[in-house]
Amino acid sequence: MRRLKGAPDVTMKPETALLHAPHVAASQFDAVHPGTYRASSVFFSSMQAWRERDWTGKSGYVYGPHGTPTTFALEARVAQLEGGNHCLVCPSGLNAIALVYMTLLKPGDELLVPINVYGANRTFITQELMSWGVNVSIYDPTDLASLHFTKRTRLVWIEAPCSMTFEYPDLPALVALAHEHGALVALDNAWGAGIAFSPFDFGIDISVHALTKYASGGADVVMGAITVRDKALYDALKLCYMRLGLNVSGPDAESVLKGLLTLSLRYHAHDRSARQIAEHLRRNGKVARVMHPALKDSVGHAFWARDCGAAAGIFSVVFDVRYKQEDVDRFVDGLRLFRIGFSWGGPVSLAVSYGKSVATLRELEGELVRLSVGLEATSDLIADIDQALARL
């Protein structure tokens, strides 16, 4: 028999005592990282407390998917990073995008998206949203006249810069036009990562952030986040999140919390290296065009220079027309430090040849390759690129 501390009148067998040992969180323990909490069931002190539970609030805990001290800490830090008031972490960046759509759009509503919106986003729109009766209108983010609003336009989606081809839009003008027509504005801010610019300074209503990328930084966690300033908008997103049964694990949240401590240092390191490599490639006759918003000849460079303080370490190059797909594939296969793979923002450099199969504002003159610059020495990456270019 064992006697439960604090309840001397109750004796229990060992198997029961092991399950009901008293536990109080160490609230006075102070360290760099918050504790890592994992839970499905969360205990209530009474039935009254159970009846007063609040799924959208963060003053108490309801159930594992509602959140733990670890996930709440991560949400608070991401909200602070992006300049918002409320944040919701999601299982992936794409899940965060889908959650915004599912919360805000109903059959008959209209969504405006860029012509060259992120590919997985586009697939969700065409395969799910449109089949559910949501109307979709595309626009050229470099031409405000291409945005066509109706009385049912509810949401305008923005990418800054554009996916794959990296044109930078006039954010303040886009947001002002959307609000003039009564539409909310959502921004894919995975590129900016809360470092290059603050989305809410431009009047953005919703910032969607792929924490998988720079926030994590280790290429070992998949996660997304939605940040807003409006509490009613957050509540609507959180309730849809609840109905879908979404959840982020404590260990994954802990991993991203660690990544955030070095986010700014890493982001600027990626940026510096990528700009040097982009400039180097501009001078190579085998490359027709380098797509990087910090380059003066890039589309929207003036808007980037006005609105941003940095740039992510990812850009695309278009090869001269004399090189075919098999030639460019030989270049990518010849890279030794740049690995072939999806995602970006991790420590290892990546390269993928997309050919001409990407959605673009204007026809590509040659084969496109996207480069994600990691944290290797810049000189080593340039040497790797040069030896692979020699294979052409």
C-alpha positions in Angstrom: 0.0 0.0 0.0 1.0 3.6 -0.6 -0.4 6.7 1.0 -1.1 9.7 -1.3 0.7 12.8 0.0 -1.9 15.4 0.9 -4.7 12.8 1.3 -3.7 10.7 4.4 -7.1 9.0 4.6 -6.7 7.4 1.2 -4.4 4.4 0.6 -3.8 3.0 -2.9 -2.0 0.1 -4.5 1.2 1.0 -6.4 -0.4 0.9 -9.8 -3.0 3.5 -8.7 -0.5 5.6 -6.9 1.7 5.8 -10.0 -1.2 7.2 -12.0 -2.4 9.7 -9.3 0.8 11.0 -7.9 0.4 14.8 -7.2 2.0 17.1 -9.7 2.3 20.8 -9.8 4.0 22.6 -12.7 7.3 24.3 -11.7 6.1 27.9 -12.2 9.2 29.4 -10.6 11.6 27.6 -12.9 13.2 30.2 -15.1 15.4 29.3 -18.1 16.0 30.3 -21.7 13.4 27.8 -23.0 9.9 27.3 -21.7 9.0 23.7 -20.7 7.9 21.2 -23.2 4.3 20.1 -22.5 2.5 17.2 -24.2 -1.1 16.4 -23.5 -4.3 15.1 -24.9 -6.4 15.1 -21.8 -6.2 18.2 -19.7 -7.7 18.1 -16.1 -10.4 20.5 -14.8 -10.6 21.5 -11.2 -14.4 21.1 -11.1 -17.5 20.7 -13.3 -18.1 24.4 -13.1 -14.6 25.0 -14.6 -15.4 22.4 -17.3 -18.6 24.2 -18.2 -16.9 27.6 -18.3 -14.2 26.3 -20.7 -13.2 28.7 -23.5 -11.8 27.2 -26.7 -10.6 30.5 -28.1 -9.1 32.0 -24.9 -5.6 31.3 -23.5 -6.2 31.9 -19.8 -6.8 28.2 -19.3 -6.4 24.9 -21.0 -9.2 22.7 -22.5 -7.8 19.8 -24.5 -4.5 19.0 -26.2 -5.4 20.4 -29.6 -6.6 23.6 -27.8 -3.0 24.3 -26.8 -0.4 23.8 -24.1 2.0 26.2 -22.3 4.5 25.3 -25.0 2.3 26.0 -28.0 0.9 29.2 -26.4 4.5 30.4 -25.8 5.3 29.8 -29.5 2.1 31.6 -30.6 3.0 34.6 -28.5 6.5 34.9 -29.9 5.4 34.5 -33.5 2.7 37.2 -32.9 5.3 39.5 -31.5 7.7 38.7 -34.4 5.1 39.7 -37.0 3.6 42.6 -35.1 0.2 41.0 -34.6 -1.9 40.4 -31.5 -3.1 36.8 -31.9 -1.4 33.8 -33.5 -2.5 30.2 -34.2 0.1 27.6 -35.0 -0.9 24.9 -37.6 0.5 21.5 -38.7 1.9 23.0 -41.9 2.2 26.2 -43.9 -0.3 24.8 -46.5 -2.7 23.8 -43.7 -2.5 27.4 -42.5 -3.4 28.7 -46.0 -6.3 26.2 -46.2 -7.6 27.1 -42.8 -7.8 30.8 -43.8 -9.8 29.9 -46.9 -12.1 27.4 -45.1 -12.8 29.9 -42.3 -13.6 33.0 -44.5 -15.0 31.7 -47.8 -18.4 30.2 -48.5 -20.1 29.1 -51.7 -20.6 32.1 -53.9 -17.9 34.1 -52.3 -15.0 35.3 -54.5 -11.2 35.0 -53.9 -8.6 37.0 -55.8 -5.2 35.3 -56.2 -2.0 36.1 -58.1 -1.5 34.4 -61.4 1.6 32.8 -60.2 0.5 31.9 -56.7 2.4 29.2 -54.8 1.8 25.8 -56.5 0.3 23.9 -53.6 -2.0 26.9 -52.8 -3.1 26.9 -56.4 -3.9 23.1 -56.3 -6.0 23.5 -53.1 -7.9 26.3 -54.8 -8.6 24.4 -58.0 -9.3 21.0 -56.5 -11.1 21.9 -53.3 -12.3 25.6 -53.1 -13.7 25.8 -56.6 -15.5 22.4 -56.2 -17.1 23.8 -53.1 -18.6 26.7 -55.0 -16.0 29.5 -54.3 -15.4 31.8 -57.2 -11.8 32.6 -58.0 -10.4 35.5 -60.0 -6.7 35.8 -60.9 -4.7 39.0 -61.1 -1.3 40.2 -62.1 0.3 41.5 -58.8 2.4 44.0 -60.8 -0.7 45.6 -62.4 -3.4 47.0 -60.1 -5.8 47.3 -63.0 -5.9 43.5 -63.3 -7.8 43.2 -60.0 -11.5 42.9 -60.7 -13.7 43.2 -57.7 -17.4 42.2 -57.3 -19.9 42.5 -54.5 -18.9 38.9 -53.5 -15.2 39.5 -53.2 -14.3 38.5 -49.7 -10.5 37.9 -49.7 -7.4 39.0 -51.7 -4.4 36.8 -51.4 -0.9 38.3 -51.8 2.6 36.9 -52.1 5.5 39.3 -51.5 7.5 38.5 -53.6 5.7 36.3 -56.1 6.3 32.6 -55.9 9.1 31.2 -58.1 9.7 34.3 -60.2 10.1 36.8 -57.3 8.4 40.0 -58.7 7.8 42.3 -55.7 4.3 44.0 -55.6 3.3 47.4 -54.4 2.0 46.2 -51.0 0.4 49.4 -49.7 -1.4 50.0 -53.0 -2.7 46.4 -53.2 -4.0 46.5 -49.6 -5.6 49.9 -50.0 -7.4 48.8 -53.1 -8.7 45.6 -51.5 -9.9 47.5 -48.4 -11.6 50.1 -50.6 -13.7 47.2 -52.0 -14.5 45.8 -48.6 -12.2 42.7 -48.9 -9.8 41.3 -46.4 -6.2 40.8 -47.3 -4.1 37.7 -46.5 -0.4 37.6 -47.1 1.9 34.6 -47.5 4.8 35.9 -45.4 7.1 32.8 -45.5 9.6 34.8 -47.5 9.6 37.8 -45.2 9.6 35.6 -42.1 8.8 38.6 -39.9 12.3 39.9 -40.5 12.3 41.6 -44.0 9.2 43.6 -43.2 6.3 43.8 -40.8 3.1 42.9 -42.6 0.7 44.7 -40.3 2.5 48.0 -41.0 0.9 47.8 -44.5 -2.6 47.1 -43.2 -2.5 43.4 -43.9 -5.4 41.6 -42.1 -3.9 38.1 -42.0 -0.3 36.9 -42.2 0.4 33.3 -43.0 3.9 32.1 -42.2 5.5 28.7 -43.0 7.4 28.1 -39.8 8.9 25.1 -41.6 11.3 27.6 -43.4 13.4 30.2 -41.6 11.6 30.1 -38.2 12.6 26.5 -37.7 15.9 26.8 -39.5 16.8 23.1 -39.0 14.9 21.5 -41.9 13.4 19.1 -39.5 10.0 20.5 -38.6 6.9 21.1 -40.6 4.6 23.8 -39.2 2.6 26.9 -40.1 1.2 30.0 -38.4 -1.6 32.5 -38.9 -1.2 35.9 -37.2 -3.9 38.6 -37.0 -4.6 41.7 -35.0 -8.4 41.4 -34.8 -9.7 39.2 -32.0 -13.0 38.3 -33.8 -11.0 37.1 -36.8 -8.8 35.1 -34.6 -11.8 33.5 -32.8 -13.3 32.5 -36.1 -10.0 30.9 -37.2 -9.6 29.1 -33.9 -13.1 27.6 -33.9 -12.6 26.3 -37.5 -9.3 24.9 -36.3 -11.2 23.1 -33.4 -13.8 21.7 -35.7 -11.1 20.3 -38.0 -9.3 18.7 -35.1 -5.9 20.2 -35.8 -3.0 20.1 -33.5 0.7 20.9 -33.1 2.9 18.7 -30.9 4.8 20.1 -27.9 8.2 18.8 -29.1 7.7 20.4 -32.6 6.7 23.7 -30.9 9.8 23.5 -28.7 12.0 23.0 -31.8 10.6 26.1 -33.5 10.9 28.1 -30.3 14.7 27.2 -30.3 14.9 28.2 -34.0 13.4 31.7 -33.3 16.3 32.6 -31.0 18.7 32.7 -34.0 16.2 33.6 -36.7 17.4 37.1 -37.3 21.1 36.1 -37.4 20.4 33.2 -39.8 18.0 35.2 -42.0 20.6 38.0 -42.6 23.3 35.4 -43.2 21.2 33.7 -45.9 20.4 37.1 -47.4 24.1 38.2 -47.6 25.2 35.0 -49.2 22.3 34.8 -51.7 22.9 38.4 -52.9 26.6 37.6 -53.6 25.7 34.5 -55.5 22.9 36.2 -57.4 25.4 39.0 -58.5 27.9 36.4 -59.5 25.4 34.6 -61.7 24.4 37.8 -63.4 27.8 38.0 -64.9 27.7 34.5 -66.3 26.8 34.4 -70.0 25.0 31.0 -69.6 22.4 32.7 -67.4 19.8 34.9 -69.2 18.2 36.3 -66.1 18.5 36.3 -62.3 15.2 36.8 -60.4 15.9 38.3 -57.0 14.0 41.4 -55.7 17.2 43.0 -54.4 18.7 43.3 -57.9 18.0 46.7 -59.5 16.7 45.2 -62.7 14.2 42.9 -61.1 10.5 43.6 -61.4 9.3 45.6 -58.4 12.8 46.3 -57.1 11.8 49.9 -56.2 8.9 48.6 -54.0 11.2 46.1 -52.3 13.8 48.8 -51.6 11.1 51.1 -50.2 9.3 48.5 -48.0 12.0 45.9 -47.0 15.1 45.9 -44.8 16.3 42.5 -46.0 15.7 39.7 -48.5 15.4 35.9 -48.1 18.1 33.6 -49.3 16.1 32.2 -52.2 15.9 33.2 -55.8 15.6 31.8 -59.4 17.7 31.9 -62.5 16.6 31.5 -66.1 19.2 29.9 -68.4 20.0 31.0 -71.9 17.6 29.6 -74.5 20.3 27.5 -76.1 20.2 25.2 -73.0 17.5 22.5 -73.0 16.0 20.7 -70.0 18.5 17.9 -70.2 21.3 20.4 -70.1 20.0 22.2 -67.1 19.3 18.9 -65.3 23.0 18.1 -65.9 23.9 21.4 -64.2 21.7 20.6 -61.1 22.9 17.0 -61.0 26.5 18.3 -61.1 26.1 20.5 -58.0 27.9 19.0 -55.0 26.9 21.3 -52.1 23.4 22.3 -53.4 21.2 19.3 -52.7 18.0 18.5 -54.7 14.9 18.8 -52.6 11.8 20.7 -51.6 11.5 23.6 -49.1 14.0 26.2 -48.2 15.3 28.2 -45.2 17.3 25.4 -43.8 21.1 25.1 -43.2 21.8 23.2 -46.4 21.6 24.8 -49.8 19.0 23.4 -52.3 18.5 23.5 -56.0 15.6 22.3 -58.2 15.1 22.6 -62.0 11.5 23.6 -62.7 12.0 24.1 -66.4 9.1 26.1 -67.9 6.4 24.4 -65.9 5.9 27.2 -63.4 3.1 29.7 -63.5 4.6 33.1 -64.5 3.4 36.6 -65.3 5.4 36.5 -68.6 6.7 33.7 -70.7 10.1 32.3 -69.7 12.8 32.6 -72.3 14.6 29.5 -70.9 14.7 26.8 -68.2 14.2 28.0 -64.6 16.2 26.8 -61.6 15.4 27.8 -58.1 18.3 28.1 -55.6 17.9 28.2 -51.8 21.1 29.4 -50.3 22.0 27.7 -47.0 24.6 28.5 -44.4 27.7 27.1 -46.1 30.6 29.4 -46.9 29.6 31.7 -49.8 32.9 31.1 -51.6 32.3 27.3 -51.5 28.8 27.7 -53.0 30.1 29.9 -55.8 32.8 27.4 -56.6 30.2 24.6 -56.6 28.0 26.6 -59.0 30.9 27.4 -61.3 32.1 23.8 -61.6 28.5 22.7 -62.4 28.1 25.4 -65.0 31.2 24.2 -66.7 29.3 21.0 -67.4 27.1 23.0 -69.8 
